[in-house]
């Protein structure tokens, strides 16, 4: 079964071809402290973006290996794309933007991104 998500205005939406996650990661790096996403990582072959890439703006910082994407209209950041620590392509889903995911039921792992 798949799950979906979007930015606030709906210009950016996606489908992930896997079950809705029950676990997430919270990070304390400089950008995550400000945006407060709950991360789920998947592979590009399971991610389908709906709509136009023209609606997506991208911010890169630090090592420039992750494109932090956000909607040009509403500013919400539903996903990111980049290279994981293993060198493989990955897509990060902000579960705060996922439809039907019970955020209070997620098992949260904390990552010390501020130290890396």
N, C-alpha and C positions, 0 to 999 in steps of 0.2 A: 504494500500500500504506500502511497506517496503523501507528502504534505506540501502545503503552499504557504506563501507569505508575500508581503508587499511593503512598500513605503506607505506613508500616511495618505497621500493623495491618489495612490494607485498607479502612478506613471511607471513605476518599477514593480514588477511582480515576478514570481518564480514558482517553479515546482521542483521538489527534490524527490527523486525516485527511490525512496526508502521509507521505512516506518518513522513516524515522529519520534524524536529522541526522548529518552527519559533522564539523560545526563547532560550537563553543560559545564563549561569552564568559565570562570570569572577571572579577569586579569587586572593587575594594578599598574600596568605601564601608563605612560603619560597620556596616551590617547584614550585608553579604556577607562581610566579614572574619570575622564570627562564625558565620554559617550555612554558608559555603563552597559555595554552589550553582554549578553549571555551567549557564549560561543558554542557552536556545533560545527565540526569539520567534516567535509565530505570530499568526494572526487569530482572533477569537472564532468565526467560522463554521466553522473547522476543529477546534475544541475541543469535546469532549462530556464533561461531568462525569457520573459514574455515582454513584448514591447520593443522599444528602440534603445540601442546603446546611446543614442543622442540625448536621452533623458538622464543619463548617468554622468556624474562628475567623479573624479578620482583624486585622492590625496595620498601621496607616498611620503614617508619620512624615514629617518634612521638608516637602515640598510637598503631601503627601497625594494624589498622583496615582496611586499604585500600592497596591493592596490585597494585602499579603503574607499569603497564606492558609496556615493550618496546621491539622492534625488536632487536634480537642479531646481525643482519646483518647491518641494516641502522640506528638503534638507535631511530627511531621515535616511539612515544608513542600514539597509537590510542585509547586505552581504559584502564580502571582500573576496579578492582572488589573489593568489600568489603562489609562492613556493614554500612548502613546509620544511621543518628541520631536517627531514630525510632527503631533501632535494627534489621531491616530487610535487607536481602541480596539485593545488588544493583550492577548495572554495570554503570560506567561512560563512556560516549562516548566523545572523543575529536572531536568536530565538525570541527576542522581544518583538520581532516583526513577523513571526510565524503564526499562522492561523491555527486555532484549536489546541495550542500547546499550553498545558497548565504549568505556568512558571513556578508556582508554589510547590508543585509536586516534583520538580526536577532535583536530582542529586547533583549538587554543585561541587566541583573541584576548583580550588583556588590555585592560580599560577602567579608566581612572583616575577612578572614581566619587568618590574621596575629595576630588578637586579641584573637583567640581561641586556 
